């Protein structure tokens, strides 16, 4: 049976993701959002179970229609449209970052795991984009992957810096 503490922390992190994630800059079919900043940050700060439950909770709230996705969107349409793969691939962050950080809680692992997860999430979303929007893989790569590499790098470094700042400033009871 899952502990009340685990569920409470997961719900709290899902709420934080839901508040921050909708802010986005429109960029064609796929907006530049804060989802890929807050989700990996949560994954880097919590246990794999809490992080996965938080992301699943966030996706469930959005699927139910609340406007928690990029650009304050929500509902089933967000999952079946061009951004659906990016949303579903948010699960990559807690599946990669959290377990690796639990094994090796070092800044270099934070950099490595966050980078790997970000590239995998972006790649999975791009494949979905190609299928959902009926684009060639070349066009999907240029509009849904390459165009997001610079923002990916910036968010990647922000996740690392924010994580290290939080861990130095306060002791989070998250384990």
Secondary structure, DSSP 8 states (H G I E B T S, - for coil): ---HHHHHHHHHHHHHHHHHTT-EE--TTS-EESHHHHHHHHHHHS-HHHHHHHHHHHHHHHHTT-S-BTTTB-SHHHHHSTTHHHHHTTHHHIIIIIHHHHH--SHHHHHHHHHHHHHHHHHHHHHHHHHHTT--HHHHHHHHTGGGHHHHHHHHHHHHHHHHHHHHH------
